Amino acid sequence: MTVHLNLEHILALLAGIGILIKPKLLSYIVAGYLIFIGVVGIFGIRFS
């Protein structure tokens, strides 16, 4: 059996668990995600 893990899936899983444990983390997680997506878009970083 082969398992392929993408960075987005791992980040989404960790963010979901963090929000379930401590709902106040939602704003920090969303802000971090938006900053991450912005940096990736500006520098054209590709994850494969």
Secondary structure, 3 states (H helix, E strand, C coil): CCCCCCHHHHHHHHHHHHHHHCHHHHHHHHHHHHHHHHHHHHHCCCCC
